[in-house]
Amino acid sequence: MERSRAPGAPLAPYEPLSEGLDMEGLPRSTVVVVEPPPMPPPRDHFIWSLCTMLYGNICCLGFMALVFSVKSRDRKLLRDYSGALSYGTTSKYLNITALLLNIFFVMLIIILITSGTIVVANFIQQLQQFDGPT
């Protein structure tokens, strides 16, 4: 059941060419494939982990964060983005925990030094009042 066509008439999509008709007389088509841009690789938090290890390595959390950052970076080089994301997230949580503990301990030290200074000042004041002027 073949239809007869006039030469030069446009073809319907996916219709086979009729006998005697060649591709030279037909308009050329171009196929453009649009791919979405690739997802950016996950973060490894290496610099943050390095700073945490050097400046606030409480309970070795900074060191562990650095280890997981390096593992994340290795996974990223192997294009294993799910593994890199897992290690990077662990590194981020270790860094956050170390940061919160550092803030807590710094505040505790400031409070202890301040209260100790107040106690010593009160003690010195009481000694001066007890001795009185001589």
C-alpha positions as CSV (number, residue, x, y, z in Angstrom):
1,M,0.0,0.0,0.0
2,E,2.4,2.6,-1.2
3,R,1.3,6.2,-1.8
4,S,2.4,8.1,-4.8
5,R,4.0,11.5,-4.1
6,A,5.0,14.4,-6.1
7,P,8.8,15.0,-6.3
8,G,9.9,17.7,-3.8
9,A,6.8,17.4,-1.5
10,P,7.7,17.2,2.2
11,L,7.7,13.8,3.8
12,A,5.8,13.1,7.0
13,P,8.0,12.2,10.0
14,Y,9.4,8.6,9.9
15,E,7.9,7.9,6.5
16,P,10.2,5.8,4.3
17,L,11.3,7.3,1.0
18,S,9.4,6.3,-2.1
19,E,11.2,4.4,-4.8
20,G,12.9,6.7,-7.2
21,L,13.1,9.6,-4.7
22,D,16.6,10.4,-3.4
23,M,17.8,12.5,-0.5
24,E,19.3,15.3,-2.6
25,G,16.0,17.0,-3.3
26,L,14.9,17.0,0.4
27,P,15.8,19.7,2.9
28,R,18.5,18.8,5.4
29,S,17.7,18.5,9.1
30,T,19.9,19.1,12.1
31,V,19.5,17.3,15.4
32,V,20.7,19.3,18.5
33,V,21.0,17.3,21.7
34,V,20.7,19.5,24.8
35,E,22.1,17.9,27.9
36,P,21.6,19.4,31.3
37,P,24.9,20.8,32.8
38,P,26.7,18.3,35.0
39,M,26.1,18.6,38.7
40,P,29.0,20.2,40.6
41,P,31.0,17.8,42.6
42,P,30.3,17.7,46.3
43,R,32.4,19.7,48.7
44,D,35.1,18.1,50.7
45,H,35.7,20.8,53.4
46,F,39.5,20.2,53.3
47,I,40.6,23.8,54.3
48,W,38.0,23.9,57.1
49,S,39.2,20.5,58.4
50,L,42.9,21.6,58.2
51,C,42.1,24.7,60.3
52,T,40.1,22.8,62.8
53,M,43.0,20.3,63.2
54,L,45.6,23.0,63.6
55,Y,43.7,25.4,65.8
56,G,41.1,23.4,67.7
57,N,41.8,19.7,67.8
58,I,39.5,18.9,70.7
59,C,39.2,15.1,71.2
60,C,41.0,14.6,67.8
61,L,37.8,15.7,66.0
62,G,39.9,18.0,63.8
63,F,42.1,15.2,62.8
64,M,39.2,12.9,62.0
65,A,37.5,15.7,60.0
66,L,40.7,16.0,58.0
67,V,40.8,12.2,57.4
68,F,37.2,12.2,56.1
69,S,38.0,15.3,53.9
70,V,40.9,13.5,52.3
71,K,38.7,10.4,51.7
72,S,36.1,12.7,50.1
73,R,38.7,14.2,47.9
74,D,39.9,10.8,46.8
75,R,36.3,9.7,46.0
76,K,35.8,12.8,44.0
77,L,38.9,12.1,41.9
78,L,37.4,8.6,41.2
79,R,34.1,10.2,40.2
80,D,32.3,8.4,43.0
81,Y,30.2,11.4,43.9
82,S,27.9,9.5,46.3
83,G,30.9,8.3,48.3
84,A,32.4,11.8,48.2
85,L,29.2,13.3,49.4
86,S,29.0,10.8,52.3
87,Y,32.6,11.5,53.4
88,G,32.2,15.2,52.9
89,T,29.1,15.3,55.0
90,T,30.8,13.4,57.8
91,S,33.7,15.8,57.7
92,K,31.3,18.8,57.9
93,Y,29.6,17.4,60.9
94,L,32.9,16.7,62.7
95,N,34.0,20.2,61.9
96,I,30.8,21.7,63.3
97,T,31.1,19.6,66.5
98,A,34.7,20.6,67.0
99,L,33.8,24.3,66.4
100,L,30.9,24.1,69.0
101,L,33.2,22.4,71.5
102,N,35.9,25.0,70.9
103,I,33.4,27.9,71.5
104,F,32.1,26.2,74.7
105,F,35.6,25.6,76.1
106,V,36.8,29.2,75.3
107,M,33.7,30.6,77.0
108,L,34.3,28.3,80.0
109,I,37.9,29.4,80.3
110,I,36.9,33.1,80.1
111,I,34.2,32.5,82.8
112,L,36.7,30.7,85.1
113,I,39.4,33.4,84.6
114,T,36.9,36.2,85.3
115,S,35.4,34.5,88.4
116,G,38.9,33.6,89.6
117,T,40.0,37.2,89.2
118,I,36.9,38.4,91.2
119,V,37.5,35.9,94.0
120,V,41.2,37.0,94.2
121,A,40.3,40.7,94.2
122,N,37.7,40.1,97.0
123,F,40.3,38.1,99.0
124,I,42.9,40.9,98.7
125,Q,40.3,43.5,99.7
126,Q,39.4,41.5,102.8
127,L,43.1,41.2,103.7
128,Q,43.5,44.9,103.4
129,Q,40.4,45.6,105.6
130,F,41.5,43.0,108.2
131,D,45.1,44.4,108.5
132,G,43.9,48.0,108.5
133,P,46.2,50.9,108.2
134,T,49.5,50.4,110.1
